Amino acid sequence: MKAVRRGSEPAGDDWFLAIPFEAIAGFEEVAETCRSLATLPTKLDLNHFARAEQELGERRRRLLAPPDVPLMAFFERRHAGTNYLRRRVRSKATKGPANAVQEPHEWTMGSTNCHFKHPSPRIAPLRRAMDRFLGCKCPCVGDQFYPPGAFRGWHTDRFGYVGWVVFLVQVAQPGGSSFRYIDPRTGEMIVVPDRTDVAYFFRVSAQAPLFWHGVLCEDTFRWSQGFSIPQDWRSRIRLGTLPATGGA
């Protein structure tokens, strides 16, 4: 792995591109619906992750450097296998009408961040807006909330979904959190400070080169909703003026 580079944009868009909502023509409905979901939970201890230094400190610190690939690959495989078993057990234990509607519920506190289980009625309006915008079905792949101290460790998502995805990001304090990834072409670690109203488009691969990425939330609240999008997404959107490419 090579040195860390900081920047608001990556060097290219073969794997990742951050695009402000305002630069995407016709994105107003998606943007407005996304903003409406950036609400604070009422039943969670928002300081839990910030306080849990003994339990989580070392896992957070791993995000400050490129991933130890064998170690993180082991954790990702183990986590994927555990989730698979949980899904099998849950599907056998919950037998109800096929068209049953799942009731809304509060955020669930995970091991490093908070999330809504999906599909959930909470995300449905945003998913429909995404479907209309891109003219196709865009399944939800995540609805996540990061209070200060929360994070998402290095991972590739190769066991969950492959292809292009977009995550719609809102933050209370710009620069208080960051998305970080390893450029599959150069091996550089790129740190992208989060801004509000930004869409992160990136490509997940199940085979090498993998797209290692993670999230570190330091002193802000961060919300992100992810959707699987078609391979030809570039031809389905029209962009206005983009910010300059490059890093400091």
Residue pairs with C-beta under 8 A, 6 or more apart in sequence:
1 66
1 67
1 182
1 187
1 188
1 189
2 66
2 186
2 187
2 188
2 189
3 188
3 189
4 65
4 66
4 188
4 189
4 190
4 191
5 188
5 189
5 190
5 191
5 247
6 190
6 191
6 193
6 247
6 248
7 190
7 191
7 192
7 246
7 247
7 248
8 18
8 192
8 193
8 195
8 243
8 247
9 17
9 18
9 192
9 243
9 244
9 245
9 246
9 247
10 16
10 17
10 18
10 181
10 183
10 190
10 192
10 245
11 183
11 186
11 245
11 246
11 247
12 185
13 201
14 184
14 185
14 203
15 181
15 183
15 184
15 185
15 202
15 203
15 211
16 181
16 190
16 200
16 201
16 202
16 203
16 211
16 213
17 200
17 201
17 202
18 179
18 192
18 198
18 199
18 200
18 201
19 198
19 199
19 201
19 239
19 242
20 195
20 197
20 198
20 199
20 243
21 27
21 30
21 31
21 34
21 168
21 197
21 198
21 199
22 197
22 240
23 239
23 240
23 241
23 242
23 243
24 199
24 237
24 238
24 239
24 240
25 237
25 238
25 239
25 240
26 133
26 238
27 133
27 199
27 237
29 129
29 132
29 133
30 126
30 129
30 130
30 133
30 168
31 197
33 125
33 126
33 129
34 126
34 168
34 170
34 197
34 225
35 170
35 197
36 125
37 122
37 123
37 126
37 143
37 170
37 223
37 225
38 170
38 221
38 223
40 46
40 221
41 106
41 107
41 114
41 145
42 106
43 106
43 107
44 106
44 107
44 109
44 114
44 147
45 109
46 147
46 148
47 147
47 148
47 149
48 109
48 147
48 149
49 56
49 112
49 113
49 147
49 148
49 149
49 150
49 151
49 217
50 147
50 148
50 149
51 149
52 149
56 112
56 149
56 151
59 112
59 151
59 153
60 149
60 151
60 216
62 68
62 72
62 153
62 154
63 151
63 153
63 154
63 180
63 214
63 216
64 216
65 189
66 182
66 187
66 189
66 212
67 154
67 182
67 212
67 214
69 212
72 153
72 154
72 155
72 212
73 156
75 153
76 155
76 156
76 158
76 159
77 159
80 159
80 160
101 121
102 119
102 120
102 121
103 121
104 120
104 121
104 122
105 116
105 117
105 120
107 114
107 115
107 116
107 145
108 114
108 115
108 116
108 117
112 150
112 151
112 152
112 153
113 144
113 145
113 146
113 150
113 151
113 152
113 215
113 217
114 144
114 145
114 146
114 147
114 150
115 142
115 143
115 144
115 145
116 122
116 123
116 143
116 144
116 145
118 140
118 142
118 143
119 140
120 143
122 143
123 140
123 143
123 225
126 140
126 168
126 225
127 138
127 139
127 140
127 227
130 138
130 227
130 229
131 137
131 138
133 237
134 229
134 230
134 233
134 236
134 237
135 236
136 230
136 236
138 227
138 228
138 229
139 227
139 228
140 225
140 226
140 227
141 160
141 161
141 165
141 226
141 227
141 228
142 167
142 224
142 225
142 226
143 224
143 225
143 226
144 152
144 223
144 224
144 225
144 226
145 221
145 222
145 223
146 152
146 177
146 215
146 217
146 221
146 222
146 223
146 224
147 217
147 221
148 176
148 217
148 218
148 219
148 220
148 221
149 217
149 218
150 217
150 222
151 214
151 215
151 216
151 217
152 214
152 215
153 214
154 212
154 213
154 214
155 212
155 213
155 214
156 204
156 205
156 210
156 211
156 212
156 213
157 165
157 204
157 211
157 213
158 204
158 205
158 206
158 207
158 210
160 204
161 204
161 228
162 204
162 205
162 206
163 203
163 204
163 228
163 229
163 231
164 201
164 202
164 203
164 204
164 228
164 229
164 230
164 231
164 233
165 201
165 202
165 203
165 204
165 226
165 227
165 228
165 229
166 199
166 200
166 201
166 226
166 227
166 229
166 233
167 199
167 200
167 202
167 224
167 225
167 226
167 227
168 198
168 199
168 224
168 225
168 226
168 227
169 179
169 194
169 195
169 196
169 197
169 198
169 199
169 200
169 222
169 223
169 224
170 196
170 197
170 222
170 223
170 224
171 177
171 194
171 195
171 196
171 220
171 221
171 222
171 223
172 196
172 220
172 221
172 222
173 219
173 220
173 221
174 193
174 194
174 195
174 196
174 220
175 193
175 194
175 195
175 220
176 194
176 217
176 218
176 219
176 220
176 222
177 193
177 194
177 215
177 216
177 217
177 218
177 220
177 222
178 191
178 192
178 193
178 194
178 215
178 216
179 191
179 192
179 194
179 200
179 213
179 214
179 215
180 189
180 190
180 191
180 192
180 213
180 214
180 215
180 216
181 189
181 190
181 192
181 202
181 211
181 212
181 213
181 214
182 188
182 189
182 190
182 211
182 212
182 213
183 189
183 190
184 205
184 209
184 210
184 211
185 209
190 247
192 200
194 220
194 222
200 224
201 229
201 233
202 211
202 213
203 211
204 211
205 211
215 222
215 224
230 236
